[in-house]
Amino acid sequence: MNYQEDYAEENGVKIAYRDYGPEGAEPILLVHGLGAQLVHWPAHLIDFLIENNYRPITYDNRDAGLSSRFFGKPAFILDYLRYYFRLPMKSEYNLDDMSKDGISVMNKLSIDKAHILGTSMGGMIGQIICSMFADRVKSFTLIASTASVPGPLNGPTREVQDVMLQRSKMNNPTLDDVYQREIKWVSLIGMEGRDLDTDEFREDVIANYNRAKDKADGFGYARQLLAILASKNRIKRVKAIKVPTLIIHGERDPVIDVKNAYRMEKLIPNSKLIVIPNMRHLIEEEILDQFKQDLLIHLKN
């Protein structure tokens, strides 16, 4: 698979990106979720887009992969209590700042308008891009995400919360720490019944571990999570989204309950919702097969 890699830099923040080209194809900016690197986008999704004359552009959010790292050490449990009691919170940055990173990548590549596809936290960032930078957006695809801030009624299951909390406190993890964490995490949020303890899965984890910058700083994940919690409610912005929007959500998503998807369909005027019965939170090939034709129709309209 051919691609070009570089950095976009604005306001002192460097964002690592990967452009799969070709330049003459329709650009689609892929915005990933909490703690994910650009290499975590599944190859079958990238291949599908390229095969249909789209130009996928992926990037590392700040505090992930090869992009700029921040250095504040979150007092995460205390911050979480502040969030639930609606007390003032401080964060290194918020989702508004993260949305500008995606625009920075588009600026570096001289892309005036692009399709936006965001998953999980990337969907939250995508919502802001679509509302704040509407003139830069052709369409919006929102996968496994929410318009609300996480809460006990619409957020992660207890098992998922426990893993997220453990990761937010994990500093200087070893490769084995990361491997065991990934096995547990993907088994919780991916399709059921998968054998993850394979050579291929381990090789991917090792490659991603070796790629990540500043491995000793395990708090980038916590800073991103705090950015979500510290950001203002996006309901008004979501209502202002005018571009055609395709919402994809798993009926059995343990990270963001499917009721969020039904709510977003009501909030976004020009939207269509597809709920996939056997999908949890990830876009496995079997999951993509169930919505890829709808995605093509959406992107072409």
Buried (B, 14 or more C-beta within 10 A) or exposed (E): EEBEEEBBEBEEBBBBBBBBBEEEBBBBBBBBBBBBBBBBBBEBBBBBBBEBEBBBBBBBBBBBBBBBBBEEEBEBEEBBEBBEEEEEBEBBBBBBBBBBBBBBBBBBBEBEBBBBBBBBBBBBBBBBBBBBBEEBBBBBBBBBBBBBBBEEEBBBBEEBBEBBBEBBBBEEBEEEBBBEBBBBBBBBBBBEEEEBEEEEBBEBBEEBBEBBBEBEBBBBBBBBBBBBBBBEEBBEBBEBBEBBBBBBBBEBBBBBBBBBBBBBBEBBEEBBBBBBEBBBBBBBBEBBEBBBEBBBEBBEE
